Amino acid sequence: MSKSRKENLGYWEVTAIGIGGMVGGGIFAVLGLSVELTNGGAPVAFLIAGIVALVTSYSYARLSVTYPSQGGTVAFLDRAFGPGLLTGSANILLWISYIVMLSLYAYAFGSYGASFFPQASQVFWKHALITGSIVSITGLNLLNARLIGEAEDWIVLLKLVILSLFIGVGIWGIDSTRLAPASWSSPLNLIAGGMIIFLAYEGFELIANTAQDVRDAPKILPRAFYSSVGFVIVLYVLVAIVTVGTLSVDKIAEAKDYALAEAARPFLGQKGFVLIAIAAMLSTVSAINATVYGAARLSYAIAKDGELPSMLENKVWGKPIEGLLITAGLTLLIANLTELSSMSTMGSAGFLLIFAAVNGANVVLAENTKSKRLLSLLGVVLCLGALGCLVWQTANNSPGQLWFLFTMLGAAFFIELTFRVITGRTMNLSKIRKLDH
């Protein structure tokens, strides 16, 4: 970003970035899955996941103020833990988690789009739309990355308006007995259900990437982190209340891939279904656009730091082409070959581990960041405890999905280890220092 554009972001702009990052495609993709796991306790599950995100936002806020950098999470981990094998593996895990999240967005786009077609052909159209969305957005990023990006603010506003309409109209028709504690899953299932949809909150970390461009950053950044996460917690809990309160759990589970649209049908009719489905498709396609290029840029940054092959540092037409194509290719495979719950489990577990590491980074750097070390330690405990509940739930209910999780974690470690053994390349700490300043 040029100097003329630096320090031009105020509180509302930065907060909007955080809200837009969280209310991307996540809520449309995982709402049905959350209800399927937690029954009437879905609003509580979203609240639990939100609390973990809110505590973690403290570490992000303090680190962003002290070490403003476009590198965000990558720069924080490298600053705190140095150029070790585990740090490199964590940064690659972050890239893989973004690819999984991107796959989830594409899956949601395909599911909502396929709901307009006859039941018999929905599977075909879902995969056709998944593939078409990834290929099309990748092509747009190769030609003109700003085409959809310029409409992003309007898309964010539209989906907030539609979700507000969903809440405002639906809240009057809820059946409170469907939300009673007697209808909730067990406490451990509530926590696990909240964690399997945790990736619906991960977008607040995007605020960290804006730190160099924020005026009065020490004051604005913390406020933006806390208020954006707080706003989204309230939004998600209300959406969950309306969904569970107006539609039976069985019907939500039956339509879990496009549950939010189905939940609008009882009080908004077919027009409401269409409205929510269109909003979901716009939301997920904008999230795909933002994430596919962001993940490619992340691979570029990690390669610059010496943790991925140097070919990912190459740019064509000013863009990290290799990283973009690899990201798109892996997304095509995961989105078409993996089911919704497996993607959500992998993505949420990846981000819980990364957020535990960021909280740990703030513990290590607490004196420099002028932080309350105990609060960041609490963040570490919450993230790891939540991850433990997620693994426990998965092992008991869907043990086969653990292979996806272990494969993701093993891939991150194996890629970094193999790369170091074969090339002997070390991290370029000088470039990290430049990013931090």
C-alpha positions in Angstrom: 0.0 0.0 0.0 1.4 3.4 -0.9 2.2 6.0 1.7 -0.6 8.2 0.5 -3.1 5.5 1.5 -1.5 4.7 4.9 -3.1 5.5 8.1 -6.5 6.3 6.4 -8.6 3.6 8.2 -10.8 4.7 11.1 -12.8 2.7 13.6 -15.8 2.0 11.4 -13.8 0.9 8.4 -11.6 -1.5 10.5 -14.6 -2.9 12.4 -16.4 -3.4 9.0 -13.4 -5.5 7.8 -13.7 -7.7 10.9 -17.4 -8.1 10.6 -17.1 -8.8 6.8 -14.4 -11.4 7.5 -16.6 -13.3 9.9 -20.0 -12.9 8.3 -18.6 -14.3 5.1 -19.9 -17.7 4.1 -19.5 -19.4 7.4 -22.9 -18.8 9.0 -24.6 -20.0 5.8 -22.5 -23.1 5.5 -22.4 -24.4 9.1 -25.7 -23.4 10.7 -27.4 -26.6 9.9 -24.5 -28.7 11.0 -24.5 -26.9 14.4 -28.2 -27.6 14.9 -27.8 -31.2 13.9 -25.1 -31.6 16.7 -26.6 -29.5 19.4 -30.4 -29.5 18.8 -32.1 -26.7 20.7 -28.8 -25.6 22.2 -27.4 -24.2 18.9 -27.6 -20.6 20.2 -25.5 -21.6 23.2 -23.0 -23.4 21.0 -22.5 -20.2 18.9 -22.1 -18.2 22.2 -19.4 -20.6 23.5 -17.5 -20.4 20.2 -17.8 -16.6 20.3 -16.4 -16.4 23.8 -13.3 -18.3 22.6 -12.9 -15.9 19.7 -13.4 -12.9 21.9 -10.7 -13.9 24.4 -8.4 -14.6 21.5 -9.1 -11.2 20.0 -7.3 -9.7 23.0 -4.0 -11.3 22.0 -4.5 -10.2 18.4 -5.3 -6.6 19.5 -2.2 -6.3 21.7 0.1 -8.0 19.1 -1.3 -5.8 16.3 -0.7 -2.6 18.2 2.9 -3.6 19.1 3.9 -5.2 15.8 1.8 -3.7 13.1 2.3 -5.8 10.0 0.6 -7.0 6.8 1.9 -10.4 7.8 -0.6 -10.7 10.7 -0.7 -14.2 12.2 2.4 -15.4 10.3 4.5 -12.4 11.6 3.3 -12.8 15.2 4.2 -16.5 15.4 7.6 -15.9 13.8 8.3 -13.0 16.1 7.5 -14.9 19.2 8.8 -18.4 18.5 11.6 -17.8 15.9 12.4 -19.9 12.8 11.8 -23.4 14.2 10.2 -26.4 12.7 7.0 -26.0 14.7 6.6 -22.4 13.7 7.0 -23.2 10.1 4.5 -26.1 10.5 2.0 -23.8 12.2 2.2 -21.2 9.3 1.7 -24.0 6.7 -1.2 -25.2 8.9 -2.7 -21.8 8.6 -2.5 -21.9 4.8 -4.1 -25.4 4.7 -6.9 -24.2 7.1 -7.6 -21.3 4.7 -7.8 -23.8 1.8 -10.3 -25.9 3.9 -12.3 -22.9 4.7 -12.3 -21.9 1.0 -13.6 -25.4 0.2 -16.4 -25.0 2.7 -17.4 -21.7 1.1 -17.5 -23.4 -2.3 -19.5 -26.3 -0.9 -22.0 -23.9 0.5 -22.3 -22.0 -2.8 -22.9 -25.3 -4.6 -25.5 -26.5 -2.0 -27.5 -23.3 -2.0 -27.4 -23.0 -5.8 -28.4 -26.7 -6.2 -31.5 -26.1 -4.0 -33.1 -24.4 -7.0 -33.0 -27.5 -9.1 -35.1 -30.7 -8.9 -34.2 -33.1 -6.1 -33.0 -35.8 -8.5 -30.4 -33.5 -10.1 -29.2 -31.6 -7.0 -26.1 -33.7 -6.5 -24.9 -33.1 -10.0 -25.6 -29.3 -9.9 -24.0 -29.0 -6.4 -20.6 -30.3 -7.7 -21.0 -28.4 -11.0 -21.5 -25.2 -9.1 -18.7 -26.0 -6.6 -16.3 -26.5 -9.5 -17.6 -23.6 -11.5 -17.3 -21.2 -8.6 -13.6 -22.1 -7.9 -12.5 -22.1 -11.5 -14.3 -18.8 -12.3 -13.1 -16.9 -9.2 -9.5 -18.2 -9.8 -9.8 -16.9 -13.4 -11.0 -13.5 -12.2 -8.2 -13.3 -9.8 -5.7 -14.0 -12.6 -7.3 -11.3 -14.8 -8.7 -8.7 -12.4 -8.8 -9.4 -8.7 -10.6 -6.1 -8.0 -13.7 -7.0 -10.1 -15.6 -8.6 -7.2 -13.6 -6.9 -4.5 -15.0 -3.5 -5.5 -18.5 -4.8 -4.8 -17.5 -6.4 -1.4 -18.8 -3.5 0.7 -22.2 -3.7 -0.9 -22.3 -7.5 -0.6 -21.5 -7.2 3.1 -24.2 -4.6 3.6 -26.7 -6.7 1.7 -26.2 -9.9 3.7 -26.4 -7.9 7.0 -29.6 -6.4 5.9 -31.1 -9.8 4.8 -29.9 -11.4 8.1 -31.5 -8.6 10.0 -34.7 -9.1 8.1 -34.5 -12.8 8.8 -34.1 -12.1 12.6 -36.6 -9.2 12.7 -39.5 -11.1 11.1 -38.7 -14.6 12.4 -38.2 -13.6 16.1 -42.0 -13.1 16.4 -42.9 -16.6 15.4 -40.4 -18.7 17.4 -41.6 -21.6 19.5 -39.8 -21.2 22.8 -40.2 -24.9 23.7 -37.8 -25.8 20.9 -35.1 -23.7 22.7 -35.7 -25.0 26.2 -32.7 -26.6 28.0 -34.6 -30.0 27.8 -34.0 -29.9 24.0 -30.3 -29.3 24.3 -27.6 -31.8 23.7 -25.2 -32.8 26.5 -22.8 -30.1 27.8 -19.8 -31.7 26.0 -21.8 -31.9 22.8 -22.7 -28.3 23.1 -19.0 -27.3 23.4 -18.0 -29.7 20.6 -20.9 -28.4 18.5 -19.7 -24.8 19.0 -16.2 -25.8 18.1 -17.0 -27.6 14.9 -18.5 -24.4 13.6 -15.7 -22.2 15.1 -14.4 -21.2 11.7 -17.5 -19.0 11.3 -15.7 -16.6 13.7 -12.1 -16.8 12.4 -12.4 -13.8 10.1 -11.7 -11.2 12.8 -8.0 -12.0 12.4 -8.1 -10.0 9.1 -8.1 -6.8 11.2 -4.4 -7.6 12.1 -3.4 -7.3 8.5 -4.7 -3.7 8.4 -2.6 -2.5 11.4 -0.1 -0.5 9.4 -2.9 1.5 7.8 -5.0 2.4 10.8 -4.8 5.9 12.3 -4.5 6.1 16.1 -4.0 2.3 16.0 -3.4 1.8 19.8 -6.9 3.2 20.4 -8.8 2.0 17.3 -7.5 -1.6 16.9 -8.6 -3.0 20.2 -12.0 -1.4 20.0 -12.4 -2.7 16.4 -11.4 -6.3 17.5 -13.7 -6.4 20.5 -16.8 -4.7 18.9 -16.7 -6.7 15.7 -16.5 -10.0 17.5 -19.1 -8.9 20.0 -21.5 -7.8 17.2 -21.1 -11.1 15.3 -21.7 -13.1 18.5 -25.0 -11.4 19.0 -25.9 -11.8 15.3 -25.1 -15.5 15.2 -26.9 -16.2 18.4 -30.0 -14.5 17.2 -29.9 -16.2 13.8 -29.6 -19.6 15.6 -32.5 -18.7 17.9 -34.8 -17.9 15.0 -33.7 -21.0 13.1 -34.2 -23.5 15.9 -37.3 -21.7 17.1 -39.2 -21.7 13.8 -38.1 -25.0 12.2 -37.9 -28.5 13.7 -34.5 -30.1 14.2 -35.4 -32.9 11.9 -36.1 -30.5 9.0 -33.0 -28.5 9.7 -30.9 -31.7 9.6 -32.6 -32.8 6.4 -31.7 -29.5 4.8 -28.4 -28.8 6.7 -26.5 -27.8 3.6 -28.9 -24.9 3.0 -30.5 -24.7 6.4 -30.7 -20.9 6.7 -32.8 -20.7 3.5 -35.1 -23.5 4.7 -35.5 -21.8 8.0 -36.9 -18.7 6.3 -39.7 -20.6 4.6 -42.1 -20.9 7.6 -42.4 -17.1 8.0 -41.3 -15.6 4.7 -42.5 -18.3 2.4 -40.9 -19.4 -0.9 -39.8 -15.8 -1.5 -37.9 -15.9 1.8 -36.2 -19.1 0.8 -35.1 -17.6 -2.5 -34.0 -14.4 -0.8 -31.8 -16.2 1.7 -30.4 -18.6 -0.9 -29.4 -15.7 -3.2 -27.8 -13.9 -0.2 -25.9 -17.1 0.7 -24.7 -17.4 -2.9 -23.6 -13.8 -3.1 -22.0 -14.1 0.4 -20.1 -17.3 -0.3 -18.9 -16.2 -3.8 -17.5 -12.9 -2.3 -15.9 -15.0 0.5 -14.4 -17.3 -2.1 -13.0 -14.3 -4.0 -11.4 -12.8 -0.9 -10.1 -16.1 0.5 -8.6 -17.6 -2.7 -6.4 -14.7 -3.3 -5.7 -14.2 0.4 -4.6 -17.8 0.7 -2.3 -17.4 -2.4 -0.8 -14.3 -0.8 -0.3 -16.2 2.4 1.6 -18.9 0.6 3.7 -16.2 -1.0 4.5 -14.6 2.5 5.3 -18.0 4.0 7.7 -18.8 1.0 9.3 -15.3 1.5 10.0 -16.4 5.1 11.7 -19.5 3.9 9.0 -22.0 5.0 7.8 -23.0 1.5 9.6 -23.6 -1.8 11.0 -20.4 -3.4 8.9 -20.9 -6.5 5.9 -19.6 -4.6 7.8 -16.3 -4.3 7.6 -15.8 -8.0 5.1 -13.4 -9.4 3.5 -13.1 -12.8 1.7 -9.9 -13.7 2.4 -8.8 -10.1 0.4 -11.8 -8.7 1.6 -15.0 -6.8 0.4 -17.2 -9.6 1.9 -20.5 -8.4 0.3 -20.2 -5.0 -3.0 -19.2 -6.5 -3.1 -22.2 -8.8 -2.0 -24.6 -6.0 -4.6 -23.2 -3.7 -7.4 -23.5 -6.3 -6.4 -27.0 -7.2 -6.4 -28.3 -3.6 -9.7 -26.5 -3.0 -11.3 -28.3 -6.0 -10.3 -31.7 -4.6 -11.4 -31.0 -1.0 -14.7 -29.3 -1.8 -15.8 -32.1 -4.2 -14.5 -35.1 -2.3 -15.1 -34.2 1.3 -18.4 -33.9 3.2 -19.5 -30.8 5.1 -18.8 -32.0 8.6 -15.3 -33.2 7.8 -14.4 -29.8 6.2 -15.9 -27.9 9.2 -14.0 -30.2 11.7 -10.7 -29.8 9.8 -11.0 -26.0 9.4 -12.2 -25.3 13.0 -9.4 -27.6 14.4 -6.8 -25.8 12.3 -7.8 -22.4 13.5 -8.2 -23.4 17.1 -4.6 -24.6 17.0 -3.4 -21.4 15.3 -5.3 -19.2 17.7 -3.8 -21.2 20.7 -0.4 -20.5 19.2 -1.2 -16.7 18.8 -2.4 -16.6 22.4 0.9 -18.3 23.3 2.8 -15.8 21.3 1.3 -13.0 23.3 2.2 -14.8 26.5 5.8 -14.9 25.4 5.7 -11.3 24.3 3.6 -10.0 27.1 6.1 -7.5 28.4 6.6 -6.0 25.0 2.9 -5.9 24.2 2.0 -4.6 27.7 -0.5 -7.4 28.0 -2.2 -9.2 30.9 -0.4 -12.6 30.6 -3.1 -14.5 32.4 -5.8 -13.4 29.9 -3.7 -14.8 27.0 -3.0 -18.0 29.0 -6.8 -18.3 29.4 -7.0 -18.0 25.6 -4.5 -20.9 25.2 -6.5 -23.1 27.7 -9.8 -22.3 26.0 -8.5 -23.0 22.5 -6.8 -26.3 23.4 -9.8 -27.3 25.7 -12.2 -26.6 22.9 -10.0 -28.5 20.5 -10.0 -31.5 22.9 -13.8 -31.4 23.1 -14.0 -31.3 19.3 -11.7 -34.3 18.9 -13.6 -36.2 21.6 -16.9 -35.6 19.9 -15.5 -36.6 16.5 -13.9 -39.7 17.9 -17.2 -40.8 19.5 -19.6 -39.9 16.7 -17.6 -39.9 13.5 -14.3 -41.6 14.1 -13.5 -41.8 10.4 -13.3 -38.0 10.3 -10.3 -38.1 12.6 -8.2 -39.3 9.6 -9.0 -36.0 7.8 -7.8 -34.0 10.8 -4.7 -36.1 11.4 -3.9 -35.9 7.7 -4.1 -32.1 7.7 -1.9 -31.8 10.8 0.5 -34.4 9.5 0.7 -32.7 6.1 1.6 -29.4 7.6 4.5 -30.9 9.6 5.6 -33.3 6.8 5.7 -30.5 4.2 7.8 -28.3 6.5 10.1 -31.1 7.6 10.7 -32.4 4.1 11.3 -29.0 2.7 13.9 -28.2 5.3 15.7 -31.6 4.9 15.8 -31.5 1.1 16.7 -27.8 0.6 18.4 -26.8 3.9 16.8 -23.4 3.4 16.4 -21.2 6.5 13.9 -18.6 7.3 14.6 -15.1 6.1 14.2 -13.3 9.4 15.3 -10.0 7.9 12.1 -9.9 5.8 10.1 -10.6 8.9 11.7 -7.7 10.7 10.9 -5.4 7.7 7.2 -6.6 7.9 7.1 -5.8 11.6 8.3 -2.3 11.1 
